[in-house]
């Protein structure tokens, strides 16, 4: 089968699924697999994921990641450089950031970067952004960590105006973009879709005003459909409070799936009043597929899978879940 014919076949199969299924690539030391994952490993993973029918590939945006209780930070490949390489390496899958810390990049420049990458990828970018949270890397790389949501609220206005309308004239306390235009425009009139991750009341209000898609991560849902339902209700309420039809905001959820032989790092996380216990999704192909169908019934349109560990073999195994979903 030619690559073109295979791609058409995969698109048809994916269209029969109750929701889109994406895969997060391993880019942080010792997470979703041991050691540092080199580009020579990541590129074959991306191509395989596309070949077996995943709808999207996702990267995180961290520089140094210090888990609570660990003595030293984990390194992480820079997301935008990696995403640009993925755009040239793949042909069909959507490419997303889960999520970019807006405090790391000037918002007008980020709009320019996003429009360019959308052009390079042929309109496959999903621009995921958030307010950021990990103080260790902010301090290490010299970015301000104060007033994160206030900074985000200004930056998203600039980003949204440029991507949706091609121009902005904005002067804020933290950011400005005076008589700024986005030229040339990429392949989509309204630019790439903007995904925003967040669950606080203030962030949900911003999401209701500016996002095309919303994401909630497994450490907030405790990797559970009931946990996701709680936040879905809050998103609905936030949309209604701003006069937006909740049906116009697409919902995405990140789900942790673990191979039986995975290192159970989730059992070593701190616990207590404010710490939630995370249990990865495990089981046979049918059981995992049924759990993902449950998210679809909840109204989720796109799942991003964090696969522990992420290897060529575990990607191949997970492809069987996609086959079951296609028969839904």
C-alpha positions as CSV (number, residue, x, y, z in Angstrom):
1,X,0.0,0.0,0.0
2,X,1.4,3.4,-0.9
3,X,1.8,6.1,1.7
4,X,-0.9,8.2,0.1
5,X,-3.4,5.3,-0.1
6,X,-2.6,4.3,3.5
7,X,-3.2,7.9,4.7
8,X,-6.6,8.0,3.0
9,X,-7.5,4.7,4.6
10,X,-6.5,5.8,8.0
11,X,-8.5,9.0,7.6
12,X,-11.6,7.0,6.8
13,X,-11.0,4.7,9.7
14,X,-10.5,7.6,12.1
15,X,-13.7,9.2,10.9
16,X,-15.6,6.1,12.2
17,X,-14.3,6.6,15.8
18,X,-16.5,8.3,18.4
19,X,-13.6,10.7,19.2
20,X,-10.2,11.6,18.0
21,X,-7.2,9.9,19.7
22,X,-3.8,11.5,20.0
23,X,-0.5,10.5,21.4
24,X,1.9,12.5,23.5
25,X,5.5,12.0,22.6
26,X,8.2,11.4,25.3
27,X,10.5,14.4,25.6
28,X,11.2,14.7,29.3
29,X,14.0,12.7,30.9
30,X,12.7,9.6,32.6
31,X,9.0,10.2,31.9
32,X,7.2,7.8,29.5
33,X,10.3,5.8,29.3
34,X,13.8,5.7,30.8
35,X,16.6,8.2,30.1
36,X,16.8,10.9,27.4
37,X,14.8,10.1,24.3
38,X,16.8,11.3,21.3
39,X,15.3,12.7,18.0
40,X,16.4,9.5,16.3
41,X,14.0,7.7,18.6
42,X,11.2,10.3,18.5
43,X,11.0,10.6,14.7
44,X,10.2,6.8,14.2
45,X,7.6,7.0,17.0
46,X,5.9,9.9,15.2
47,X,5.9,8.1,11.9
48,X,4.6,4.9,13.4
49,X,1.8,6.7,15.3
50,X,0.7,8.3,12.0
51,X,0.9,5.0,10.1
52,X,-1.2,3.0,12.6
53,X,-3.9,5.7,12.7
54,X,-3.5,8.1,15.5
55,X,-5.2,11.4,14.8
56,X,-2.7,13.7,16.5
57,X,0.7,14.1,18.1
58,X,1.3,16.3,21.2
59,X,4.3,17.8,23.0
60,X,4.6,19.5,26.4
61,X,6.3,22.8,27.1
62,X,8.9,22.5,29.9
63,X,12.6,23.4,30.2
64,X,13.4,21.8,33.5
65,X,10.8,19.7,35.4
66,X,11.3,19.1,39.1
67,X,8.9,16.6,40.6
68,X,8.0,17.0,44.2
69,X,10.3,14.9,46.4
70,X,13.0,14.5,43.7
71,X,16.5,15.9,44.3
72,X,17.3,17.1,40.8
73,X,15.4,18.4,37.9
74,X,14.6,16.5,34.7
75,X,15.5,18.0,31.4
76,X,13.1,18.4,28.5
77,X,13.5,19.1,24.8
78,X,12.1,22.5,23.7
79,X,8.6,22.1,22.3
80,X,8.4,24.4,19.4
81,X,11.7,23.2,17.8
82,X,10.4,19.7,18.2
83,X,7.0,20.5,16.8
84,X,8.6,22.1,13.7
85,X,10.6,19.0,13.1
86,X,7.4,16.9,13.5
87,X,5.7,19.1,10.9
88,X,8.3,18.1,8.4
89,X,8.4,14.5,9.4
90,X,4.7,13.7,9.2
91,X,2.0,14.3,6.6
92,X,-1.5,13.7,8.1
93,X,-1.7,13.9,11.9
94,X,-2.6,17.1,13.7
95,X,0.2,18.6,15.8
96,X,-0.5,20.1,19.2
97,X,1.1,21.7,22.3
98,X,-0.2,20.6,25.6
99,X,0.3,23.3,26.6
100,X,2.6,26.2,25.8
101,X,3.4,28.4,28.8
102,X,2.4,31.8,27.6
103,X,4.9,33.5,29.9
104,X,7.8,32.0,28.0
105,X,7.2,33.8,24.7
106,X,6.0,37.2,23.5
107,X,2.4,36.7,22.4
108,X,2.6,38.6,19.1
109,X,5.7,36.6,18.2
110,X,4.0,33.4,19.2
111,X,1.1,34.3,16.8
112,X,3.7,34.7,14.1
113,X,5.3,31.4,14.9
114,X,2.0,29.6,15.0
115,X,0.8,31.0,11.7
116,X,4.1,30.0,10.1
117,X,4.0,26.4,11.5
118,X,0.4,26.1,10.4
119,X,1.6,27.0,6.9
120,X,4.5,24.5,7.0
121,X,2.3,21.7,8.3
122,X,-0.5,22.3,5.8
123,X,-3.0,23.5,8.4
124,X,-2.4,20.8,11.0
125,X,-1.5,22.8,14.1
126,X,-3.6,22.9,17.3
127,X,-2.1,25.8,19.4
128,X,-2.5,24.7,23.0
129,X,-1.6,27.5,25.6
130,X,-1.9,28.0,29.3
131,X,-0.7,30.3,32.1
132,X,2.2,28.0,33.1
133,X,2.8,26.9,36.7
134,X,6.2,25.3,37.3
135,X,8.1,28.0,39.3
136,X,11.4,26.1,39.2
137,X,11.9,26.6,35.4
138,X,10.6,30.1,35.5
139,X,13.3,31.1,38.0
140,X,16.0,29.0,36.2
141,X,15.4,30.6,32.8
142,X,14.7,34.1,34.1
143,X,11.0,34.5,33.4
144,X,8.7,36.3,35.8
145,X,6.4,34.0,37.8
146,X,4.2,36.6,39.4
147,X,0.6,37.5,38.2
148,X,0.6,34.6,35.9
149,X,-3.1,34.6,35.1
150,X,-3.2,38.4,34.7
151,X,-0.3,38.1,32.3
152,X,-2.0,35.3,30.5
153,X,-5.2,37.3,30.2
154,X,-3.4,40.1,28.4
155,X,-1.3,37.8,26.2
156,X,-4.3,35.7,25.0
157,X,-6.1,38.9,23.8
158,X,-3.1,39.7,21.6
159,X,-2.7,36.1,20.3
160,X,-6.4,35.7,19.7
161,X,-6.8,38.9,17.8
162,X,-3.8,38.3,15.6
163,X,-4.8,34.7,14.7
164,X,-8.5,35.3,14.2
165,X,-8.4,38.8,12.7
166,X,-4.9,39.3,11.5
167,X,-4.3,42.6,13.5
168,X,-4.3,44.0,16.9
169,X,-3.7,47.3,18.7
170,X,-3.2,46.6,22.4
171,X,-1.5,48.3,25.3
172,X,-1.6,46.5,28.7
173,X,0.3,46.4,31.9
174,X,2.5,43.4,30.9
175,X,2.3,43.2,27.1
176,X,1.7,45.5,24.2
177,X,1.3,45.1,20.4
178,X,0.7,48.5,18.7
179,X,-0.7,48.5,15.2
180,X,0.5,44.9,14.8
181,X,-0.4,42.9,11.7
182,X,0.0,39.2,10.9
183,X,1.3,38.9,7.3
184,X,1.3,36.7,5.4
185,X,-1.6,34.6,6.6
186,X,-1.5,30.8,6.7
187,X,-3.7,28.2,5.1
188,X,-6.7,28.9,7.5
189,X,-8.7,32.1,7.4
190,X,-9.2,32.0,11.2
191,X,-5.8,30.6,11.9
192,X,-5.1,27.4,13.9
193,X,-7.5,26.5,16.6
194,X,-6.6,27.8,20.1
195,X,-6.8,25.2,22.9
196,X,-6.5,26.5,26.4
197,X,-5.8,24.3,29.5
198,X,-7.1,25.4,32.8
199,X,-9.6,24.6,35.6
200,X,-9.7,27.6,38.0
201,X,-12.8,29.8,37.8
202,X,-10.8,32.7,36.4
203,X,-9.2,30.6,33.8
204,X,-12.5,29.0,32.8
205,X,-13.9,32.5,32.2
206,X,-10.9,33.3,29.9
207,X,-11.4,30.0,28.1
208,X,-15.1,30.7,27.5
209,X,-14.1,34.0,25.8
210,X,-11.1,33.0,23.7
211,X,-10.7,29.3,23.3
212,X,-11.8,27.0,20.4
213,X,-10.9,23.9,22.5
214,X,-10.4,23.2,26.2
215,X,-8.2,20.7,27.9
216,X,-8.2,19.1,31.3
217,X,-5.2,16.9,32.3
218,X,-5.3,13.5,34.1
219,X,-3.8,14.8,37.3
220,X,-6.9,17.0,37.7
221,X,-9.5,14.4,36.7
222,X,-7.5,11.7,38.6
223,X,-7.6,9.9,35.3
224,X,-11.3,9.2,35.8
225,X,-14.4,9.9,33.7
226,X,-16.3,11.1,36.8
227,X,-13.5,13.6,37.5
228,X,-13.7,14.9,33.9
229,X,-17.5,15.2,34.2
230,X,-17.1,17.6,37.2
231,X,-15.0,20.0,35.1
232,X,-17.2,19.7,32.0
233,X,-20.0,21.0,34.1
234,X,-17.9,23.9,35.2
235,X,-16.9,24.7,31.6
236,X,-20.6,24.7,30.6
237,X,-21.3,27.2,33.4
238,X,-18.4,29.5,32.4
239,X,-19.7,29.5,28.8
240,X,-23.2,30.3,29.9
241,X,-21.9,33.1,32.2
242,X,-20.3,34.8,29.2
243,X,-23.3,34.3,26.9
244,X,-21.5,31.6,24.8
245,X,-23.2,28.4,23.7
246,X,-21.3,25.6,25.5
247,X,-21.6,23.4,22.4
248,X,-19.3,25.7,20.5
249,X,-16.3,24.9,22.8
250,X,-14.7,21.5,22.0
251,X,-13.6,19.4,25.0
252,X,-10.4,17.4,25.2
253,X,-9.0,15.3,28.0
254,X,-5.6,13.8,28.6
255,X,-5.6,10.2,29.8
256,X,-2.8,8.2,31.3
257,X,-2.5,4.6,30.0
258,X,0.1,2.3,31.4
259,X,1.6,-0.9,30.0
260,X,1.7,-3.8,32.6
261,X,5.5,-3.6,32.7
262,X,5.6,0.2,33.2
263,X,7.5,1.8,36.1
264,X,4.7,2.8,38.5
265,X,5.9,6.3,39.2
266,X,2.4,7.3,40.1
267,X,2.6,5.2,43.3
268,X,5.5,7.4,44.5
269,X,3.7,10.7,44.2
270,X,3.1,12.6,47.5
271,X,-0.4,12.1,49.0
272,X,-2.4,14.1,51.4
273,X,-5.4,16.4,51.7
274,X,-4.5,18.4,48.5
275,X,-2.9,15.6,46.5
276,X,-5.0,13.4,44.3
277,X,-4.3,9.7,43.8
278,X,-3.8,8.9,40.1
279,X,-4.5,5.5,38.7
280,X,-3.5,4.8,35.1
281,X,-5.9,3.1,32.7
282,X,-4.8,-0.5,32.3
283,X,-6.4,-3.7,31.1
284,X,-7.1,-5.4,27.8
285,X,-7.8,-3.8,24.5
286,X,-11.6,-4.0,24.9
287,X,-11.5,-2.5,28.4
288,X,-9.4,0.5,27.3
289,X,-11.6,1.1,24.3
290,X,-14.7,1.0,26.4
291,X,-13.2,3.6,28.8
292,X,-12.4,5.9,25.9
293,X,-16.0,5.5,24.6
294,X,-17.1,6.7,28.0
295,X,-15.3,10.0,27.4
296,X,-16.9,10.3,24.0
297,X,-20.4,9.8,25.6
298,X,-19.5,12.6,28.0
299,X,-19.0,14.9,25.1
300,X,-15.2,14.8,24.7
301,X,-14.1,15.1,21.1
302,X,-10.4,14.5,21.4
303,X,-8.3,12.4,23.8
304,X,-4.6,12.8,24.2
305,X,-3.0,9.6,25.5
306,X,0.0,9.8,27.8
307,X,1.4,6.3,27.3
308,X,3.8,4.8,29.9
309,X,6.2,3.8,28.6
310,X,6.1,5.2,25.1
311,X,8.0,2.9,22.8
312,X,7.5,1.5,19.3
313,X,6.1,-1.7,20.8
314,X,3.6,0.0,23.1
315,X,2.4,2.3,20.3
316,X,1.8,-0.8,18.2
317,X,-0.1,-2.4,21.0
318,X,-2.2,0.7,21.5
319,X,-3.1,0.7,17.8
320,X,-5.4,-2.3,18.6
321,X,-7.5,0.0,20.7
322,X,-7.9,2.3,17.7
323,X,-9.2,-0.7,15.7
324,X,-11.8,-1.5,18.3
325,X,-12.9,2.1,18.4
326,X,-13.4,2.1,14.7
327,X,-15.9,-0.7,15.1
328,X,-17.9,1.3,17.7
